Amino acid sequence: MTNAVFWQFLIDKKDSLGSIEAILKSAGIIAAGVWAFWHFWLKRERYPRGALEHRVQFFSYSTDEWHLRVNLRIRNDSAVLMRILDGHTWVQQMQPWPEDAVNELKEKSKDPEKASYEVRWLLIGEKCHNKEREVEPGEIDEVAMDFFINKYYKQILVYSFIENSAKPGRHLGWTTSTIVDFTKPDGGIIDEGQGQGIAKPRPDDAKN
């Protein structure tokens, strides 16, 4: 086929070729959309992925009380908006040891079906996170809290839970906890870690 004949063929078939080009472009767009949706599904970007962190300090407020300052950092590690509708921060008694709570754990440990993972440390203070907040993708929100703790308590557990509002009714969310030992000069502050979990049952109130 000579060049002249070839170009004449293209001119004669330009409408058909244009239709084929349009079909190929449409197929490419559809394929890209399917890939993006599948990638989105695999990464579960329908749901937010969060992480919590405590920053804890304490000061002597009076001869009888500690001033405990807790900053809860809420980080959105996902590509979707995180809405916060419910959650809480607890301050719980570890020392002096709450004997009834410790004995409850020991007793349950004898029955594998009732066994618990940890002591239900008694509740000293509580803040509820039930005012709606929004954390944009990749951003951090911070909640500052003050507690005044009787110096009767020598060691405490600070525990925070934020419920995942994208999975309502399942009480799933993110947790973090920190141990503070008032008997040590630096507070012996230990971050126990963070992760995902189910909301714990509310513990009994402490009495001293």
C-alpha positions in Angstrom: 0.0 0.0 0.0 1.5 3.4 -1.1 1.6 6.3 1.3 -1.1 8.1 -0.7 -3.4 5.1 -0.5 -2.8 4.7 3.2 -3.6 8.3 4.0 -6.7 8.1 1.9 -7.8 5.0 3.8 -7.4 6.9 7.1 -9.4 9.8 5.8 -12.2 7.5 4.6 -12.2 5.7 8.0 -11.8 8.7 10.2 -15.3 8.4 11.7 -14.9 4.7 12.5 -11.4 5.3 14.0 -12.8 8.2 16.0 -15.5 5.9 17.4 -12.9 3.3 18.3 -10.8 6.0 20.0 -13.8 7.1 22.0 -14.5 3.6 23.1 -10.9 3.0 24.1 -10.9 6.2 26.2 -14.2 5.3 27.9 -12.8 1.8 28.6 -9.7 3.4 30.1 -11.7 5.7 32.4 -13.9 2.8 33.5 -10.8 0.6 34.2 -9.2 3.4 36.2 -12.4 3.9 38.2 -12.7 0.2 39.0 -9.0 0.1 40.0 -9.5 3.1 42.3 -12.6 1.6 43.9 -10.9 -1.7 44.4 -7.8 0.0 45.9 -10.2 2.1 48.1 -11.9 -1.1 49.3 -8.7 -3.0 50.0 -7.4 -0.1 52.1 -10.7 0.2 53.9 -10.6 3.9 53.5 -14.3 3.9 54.2 -13.4 4.0 57.9 -11.1 6.3 59.8 -7.9 5.0 61.3 -7.0 6.7 64.6 -4.3 6.7 67.2 -4.4 8.1 70.8 -1.5 9.4 72.9 -1.3 10.8 76.4 1.0 13.6 77.6 0.8 13.5 81.4 2.2 15.9 84.0 1.5 16.4 87.7 2.2 19.1 90.3 1.7 19.5 94.1 -1.5 21.6 94.3 -1.8 21.5 98.1 -0.7 19.4 101.1 -3.6 17.1 100.3 -3.9 17.1 96.5 -2.0 16.6 93.2 -2.9 18.6 90.1 -2.9 16.1 87.3 -2.7 17.5 83.7 -3.6 15.1 80.9 -3.4 16.0 77.2 -5.1 13.5 75.0 -3.8 13.7 71.4 -6.2 12.2 68.8 -4.5 11.5 65.4 -6.3 10.7 62.2 -4.1 8.4 60.1 -6.7 7.8 57.4 -7.9 9.6 54.3 -11.4 10.1 55.6 -12.9 12.4 58.2 -12.9 11.2 61.8 -16.0 12.2 63.7 -15.8 11.9 67.5 -19.2 11.5 69.3 -18.4 9.5 72.4 -15.5 8.4 74.6 -14.0 9.0 78.0 -10.8 9.4 80.0 -10.5 7.7 83.4 -8.1 8.1 86.3 -8.0 4.9 88.3 -6.5 3.7 91.6 -3.6 1.3 91.4 -1.9 1.9 94.8 -2.9 1.5 97.5 -4.0 -1.7 96.0 -7.8 -2.1 95.8 -7.9 -5.5 97.4 -11.5 -6.3 96.4 -10.8 -5.6 92.7 -7.5 -7.6 92.8 -9.3 -10.5 94.5 -12.1 -10.4 91.9 -9.5 -10.9 89.1 -7.9 -13.7 91.0 -11.2 -15.4 91.5 -12.2 -15.1 87.9 -8.9 -16.5 86.8 -9.9 -19.9 88.2 -12.6 -20.1 85.6 -11.3 -19.8 82.0 -14.8 -18.8 80.8 -15.0 -15.8 83.2 -11.3 -14.9 83.3 -10.4 -11.2 82.8 -7.2 -9.8 81.4 -6.7 -7.0 84.0 -7.9 -5.7 87.3 -10.9 -3.4 87.2 -9.0 -0.6 88.9 -11.3 1.7 90.9 -12.4 5.0 89.4 -11.0 8.3 90.9 -11.8 10.8 88.2 -13.6 10.9 84.8 -14.0 13.1 81.8 -16.5 12.3 79.0 -15.8 13.1 75.4 -19.4 13.4 74.2 -19.2 16.8 72.5 -18.9 16.3 68.7 -15.5 16.9 67.3 -14.0 16.4 63.8 -10.4 15.5 62.9 -9.5 16.0 59.3 -7.3 13.4 57.5 -3.7 13.6 58.6 -4.4 16.0 61.4 -4.2 15.9 65.2 -6.8 17.2 67.8 -5.9 17.6 71.4 -8.1 17.5 74.5 -6.6 19.1 77.6 -7.9 17.9 81.0 -7.3 18.8 84.6 -7.8 16.5 87.6 -7.2 17.1 91.3 -6.2 13.9 93.0 -6.0 13.2 96.7 -2.4 12.4 97.8 -3.8 9.3 99.4 -3.2 7.7 96.0 0.3 6.6 95.3 0.0 5.2 91.8 -2.7 5.7 89.2 -3.7 4.5 85.7 -4.9 7.1 83.1 -7.0 5.3 80.5 -8.7 6.9 77.4 -11.1 5.5 74.9 -12.5 7.1 71.8 -15.3 5.3 70.0 -15.2 4.8 66.3 -18.4 6.5 65.2 -18.2 5.0 61.8 -19.0 1.6 63.4 -22.0 2.5 65.6 -23.3 0.1 68.2 -20.2 -2.1 68.4 -18.3 0.0 71.0 -15.1 -0.3 69.0 -12.5 2.4 69.0 -9.1 3.4 70.0 -7.4 3.3 73.5 -4.3 4.5 75.3 -3.2 4.2 78.9 -0.5 5.6 81.1 0.7 4.7 84.6 1.8 7.5 87.0 3.7 6.7 90.2 3.6 9.8 92.5 6.2 8.3 94.8 9.0 8.7 92.3 10.7 12.0 91.7 9.9 12.0 87.9 6.5 10.5 88.4 7.6 7.2 87.0 5.4 7.9 84.0 5.0 4.8 81.8 3.1 4.8 78.6 1.5 1.3 78.4 0.7 1.6 74.8 -2.0 2.4 72.3 -4.2 0.5 69.9 -7.7 -0.6 69.0 -10.1 -2.2 71.3 -13.6 -2.6 72.8 -14.8 -0.2 75.5 -14.2 -1.5 79.0 -17.1 -1.8 81.4 -17.2 1.2 83.8 -15.3 0.4 87.0 -16.6 1.0 90.5 -15.9 4.4 92.2 -13.0 4.5 94.6 -13.6 5.4 98.3 -10.8 6.5 100.6 
